[in-house]
Amino acid sequence: MALQATTHGSAHSAEQRVADIDFTELSNLCRITQLNKRQTPVEQRLSESSHEVRRHQPHGKLTYESLVGHVIKAQKKLPIQRSQLENYVIYKLLKGNHSVTSQLSSQELKQISTITTIETWDRGQIIFGHNGFYLILTGSVKPYNRETLKEDQKVSTIVAGGSFGTFGSVNGSGGDAIIQCVLTLETCEILKISSFGCQKLKKDILAQDSAVKMTLIQSCQLYLRWPKLSISHLADGTHLKTFPANQVLVKEGEICAFVVFIGHGECNILQDVRSLMNPMDKKDCKIKSVVVGKLGPKQSFGEVSILLDQPSPCTIITACEVHGGIIQAESLKELDAVTTSLILQTAQPICGKLRKEEVMKEFLTQERMKKWELEKKKILSDSVFYNGVHPGSGKWTFNRGPRGVTGKIKTST
C-alpha cells in the first residue's frame, strides 16, 4: 500500500508540474531562439546553393562541369534579373580563367560579371570576336581565316574553357596575336563580355576611385582650401592601402618612403629617449621610446621629409588598423612645380621640436602610469583570488586563499 501511495503521489506531482508550465511562454521562447539563429537572406541563399551542390556532387565539391551548368542557367536570364548569388557564380567561373584574370583586376571582374551574356551557336557557323571577349562553356571551335575563308591550320582547336576575342579595341600591332574569327565544330554555349560594356565599366571604376582619393586628400586639414586641379594631381599618384596594427610606417632618423593620408584609424608618434638617459640607466631601461603624440583621421605626414630630404624626427607606428592612401616618394617628386610649392607652403613637420626636458618628463609620466597599472592589476587579482575566484574564468574553487580551508562540510559522528 505504501508503495502504491508513493507511486500515485509521484505521478500526481509530475502531472502538477506539467500543469504549471505556461506553454504560451514556452512557445514564445522557442520562437525567439529560432529568430536568433536565423540567417540573413544572402547567407540563406548561399546555404541553399551549397546544399544543392552537395546533393548533385560527391563530397560536396563543385566541379568545373557543375559550375558551368550553374552559369548557363544563370545566363539564361537578363543581367537585371539575376540574383546576387547568380552573379557570384559567374564571377567564380571567370576568376578561374587565366585569360580573364591576366587582363582584369578583381574589382573589375566583380563588376563585369554582372553584364555578361550567353550565346548559342550551331555547328558550322562563323563567329567574329572583334567586338567582345568570348569564353567557351560547352563545345569546340576552330580558328578561321577571313581572307582565305578556310580553317587556320596553324592554331589548334579551342575547346571548353578556351577563349577568343578581346576586351577592348584591337590595335594594329597586337591584333595579330588575338584570334578574331572562329568556326564552330559543334553546338556551342559561349559566354560573351561586350568590349563596349567592359570599357565603360573600367571608366566608371576609375572615376569612382578618383573621387574616393580626392575626397580622402581634401578631407585632410592641410588640403581643405586647395584648388580642385591640384587635388586631382595628387589623386592621380595616390594608391589606397590598408595597414595592419603595430606596423612601422617610418623610423626616426630616416626619410619617409611615402606620404600617408589617414582616412580611418590612428597612429602613435614615438621618440627615442635613450640619448637622454645616463649610460648606467640604459642597461635597466626596457622602454626605449615614448609616445609624444598621435595622428588620426583627416591628417597626413611625410610631405616635408620627402621634398626636402629631411630625416624624420620621430617614429610612427599604427596603433590599430589604418585605412588611407599613400603617394610614393618617386611620384611626389615628379609633380609639377606649382603643386610642389603648394605642398611646401601648407605641409607641416610630423611633430614640433620638443625640448629634452619635455620628452624626459613625458617618458617618466608614462613609466609611472605603466607601473601603477601593473601594481593595480596585481593587487586586484590577489584580492579577488583570495575568496576563491579565478579572474577571467568565472569559476570558484574550494580552497580559500592561503589558509587552505576547503569548502567541504565535516559531519560529526
Secondary structure, DSSP 8 states (H G I E B T S, - for coil): -HHHHHHHHHHHHHHHHHHH--HHHHHHHHHHHHHHT---HHHHHHHHHHHHHHHHSGGG---HHHHHHHHHHHHTS-GGG--HHHHHHHHHHHHT-HHHHTTS-HHHHHHHTTS-EEEEE-TT-EEE-TTEEEEEEES-EEEEETTTTEE-TTS--B-TT-EEE-SS---TTTSTTS--EEEESS-EEEEEEEHHHHHHHHHHHHHHHHHHHHHHHHHSGGGTT--HHHHHHHHHTEEEEEE-TT-EEE-TTS--SEEEEEEE--EEEEEE-GGGS-HHHHHH----EEEEEEE-TTEEE-HHHHHTT---SSEEEESS-EEEEEEEHHHHHTS-HHHHHHHHHH---SS----HHHHHHHHHHHHHHHHHHHHHHHHHHHHHHHTTB-TTT--B-S--GGG---S------
